[in-house]
Amino acid sequence: MGAFSLKSALLARHAQHVVLIHFPIALFLVGVFFDVVARWTRREAMATVAFYNIVVAALFVVPVLITGVLAWRWQLEGQRLHGTLLLHLVFGCTSGLLILMTAWLHIRARRCGGNTSGVRFPVEVAAAIVVMATAHLGGILSGVNTPV
């Protein structure tokens, strides 16, 4: 199969995780950025953009986690995890949970009209840091980033 073959890109045993992961990373980090801007400027439009970015990122978390586990099972044939790959898995699961928690806090604040900003902002910041660390580890595993 050629380099530009759609079949080879979509049916590669590990490619789906690598393709899907960029959506929740970008959506979540941009959502956190817009939430910070919304707090700073007190603009409701920015808060709405942040809300939708974070909720859509949370929707992508489940397929990304599933494809990550499948990539490990297929590409590495289920061998025992250790080192960077184990750390990437732990950080990835933590990132997923923090993104889901952030989305839940945003939804709860919208539905109930409650003020969850005292909890939501620290969770968002922690999630953004863990997401960036997870992405860096994934880059090391894929060969894009070299270990320091």
C-alpha positions as CSV (number, residue, x, y, z in Angstrom):
1,M,0.0,0.0,0.0
2,G,1.2,3.5,-0.9
3,A,2.0,6.3,1.5
4,F,-1.2,8.2,0.4
5,S,-3.5,5.2,0.5
6,L,-6.6,5.9,2.5
7,K,-7.0,2.1,3.2
8,S,-3.5,1.9,4.7
9,A,-4.1,5.0,6.9
10,L,-7.5,3.9,8.2
11,L,-6.8,0.2,8.6
12,A,-3.4,0.3,10.2
13,R,-3.5,-1.6,13.4
14,H,-2.3,1.3,15.5
15,A,-3.1,4.4,13.5
16,Q,-6.5,5.3,14.9
17,H,-5.2,6.4,18.3
18,V,-2.6,8.6,16.7
19,V,-5.2,10.3,14.5
20,L,-7.9,10.7,17.1
21,I,-5.8,12.0,19.9
22,H,-5.2,15.4,18.4
23,F,-8.9,16.4,18.6
24,P,-9.4,16.2,22.4
25,I,-5.9,17.7,23.1
26,A,-6.6,20.7,20.9
27,L,-10.2,21.2,21.9
28,F,-9.5,20.9,25.6
29,L,-6.5,23.2,25.6
30,V,-8.2,25.8,23.5
31,G,-11.3,25.4,25.8
32,V,-9.2,26.1,28.9
33,F,-7.7,29.1,27.1
34,F,-11.1,30.5,26.3
35,D,-12.3,29.9,29.8
36,V,-9.3,31.9,31.2
37,V,-10.1,34.7,28.7
38,A,-13.8,34.6,29.7
39,R,-12.9,34.9,33.4
40,W,-10.5,37.7,32.7
41,T,-12.8,39.7,30.4
42,R,-16.1,38.6,31.8
43,R,-17.4,37.9,28.3
44,E,-20.2,35.3,28.1
45,A,-19.4,34.5,24.5
46,M,-15.9,33.3,25.5
47,A,-17.4,31.2,28.2
48,T,-19.8,29.6,25.7
49,V,-16.9,28.8,23.4
50,A,-14.9,27.3,26.3
51,F,-18.0,25.2,27.3
52,Y,-18.5,23.6,23.9
53,N,-14.8,23.0,23.3
54,I,-14.4,21.2,26.6
55,V,-17.6,19.2,26.2
56,V,-16.7,18.0,22.7
57,A,-13.2,17.1,24.0
58,A,-14.8,15.0,26.7
59,L,-16.8,13.2,24.1
60,F,-13.6,12.3,22.2
61,V,-11.9,11.0,25.4
62,V,-13.7,7.6,25.4
63,P,-12.8,6.5,21.8
64,V,-9.2,7.8,22.3
65,L,-8.7,5.7,25.4
66,I,-10.2,2.7,23.7
67,T,-8.0,3.1,20.6
68,G,-5.0,3.6,22.9
69,V,-5.5,0.3,24.6
70,L,-6.2,-1.4,21.3
71,A,-3.0,0.1,19.9
72,W,-1.0,-1.4,22.8
73,R,-2.8,-4.8,22.3
74,W,-2.3,-4.9,18.6
75,Q,1.0,-3.2,18.0
76,L,2.9,-4.6,21.0
77,E,0.8,-7.8,21.1
78,G,-0.2,-7.2,24.7
79,Q,3.3,-7.4,26.2
80,R,3.8,-6.1,29.7
81,L,4.0,-2.3,29.9
82,H,7.0,-0.6,31.4
83,G,8.9,2.7,31.2
84,T,7.6,5.5,29.0
85,L,4.7,3.4,27.7
86,L,3.4,2.6,31.2
87,L,3.8,6.3,32.2
88,H,1.9,7.4,29.0
89,L,-0.9,5.0,29.9
90,V,-1.2,6.2,33.5
91,F,-1.0,9.9,32.4
92,G,-3.5,9.2,29.6
93,C,-6.1,7.7,31.9
94,T,-5.6,10.5,34.3
95,S,-6.0,13.1,31.5
96,G,-9.1,11.4,30.4
97,L,-10.6,11.5,33.9
98,L,-9.7,15.1,34.4
99,I,-11.2,16.2,31.1
100,L,-14.4,14.3,31.9
101,M,-14.4,15.9,35.3
102,T,-13.9,19.4,33.9
103,A,-16.7,18.8,31.4
104,W,-19.0,17.6,34.1
105,L,-18.2,20.8,36.2
106,H,-19.0,23.0,33.2
107,I,-22.3,21.2,32.5
108,R,-23.2,21.3,36.1
109,A,-22.6,25.0,36.3
110,R,-24.7,25.6,33.1
111,R,-27.6,23.4,34.2
112,C,-27.8,24.3,37.9
113,G,-26.6,27.8,37.6
114,G,-24.2,26.9,40.3
115,N,-20.9,28.6,40.7
116,T,-18.3,25.8,40.4
117,S,-15.5,28.2,39.4
118,G,-13.7,27.7,42.7
119,V,-13.2,24.0,41.9
120,R,-13.3,24.2,38.1
121,F,-10.3,26.4,37.5
122,P,-7.8,24.3,39.5
123,V,-9.1,21.1,37.9
124,E,-8.8,22.7,34.4
125,V,-5.2,23.8,35.1
126,A,-4.2,20.4,36.5
127,A,-5.9,18.7,33.5
128,A,-4.1,21.0,31.0
129,I,-0.7,20.2,32.6
130,V,-1.4,16.4,32.6
131,V,-2.7,16.6,29.0
132,M,0.5,18.3,27.9
133,A,2.7,15.8,29.8
134,T,0.8,12.9,28.3
135,A,1.1,14.4,24.8
136,H,4.9,14.8,25.3
137,L,5.2,11.2,26.4
138,G,3.2,10.1,23.3
139,G,5.5,12.1,21.1
140,I,8.5,10.3,22.6
141,L,6.8,7.0,22.0
142,S,6.0,7.9,18.3
143,G,9.6,9.2,17.7
144,V,8.5,12.8,17.2
145,N,10.0,14.0,20.5
146,T,13.3,12.7,21.7
147,P,13.8,12.0,25.4
148,V,15.7,14.6,27.2
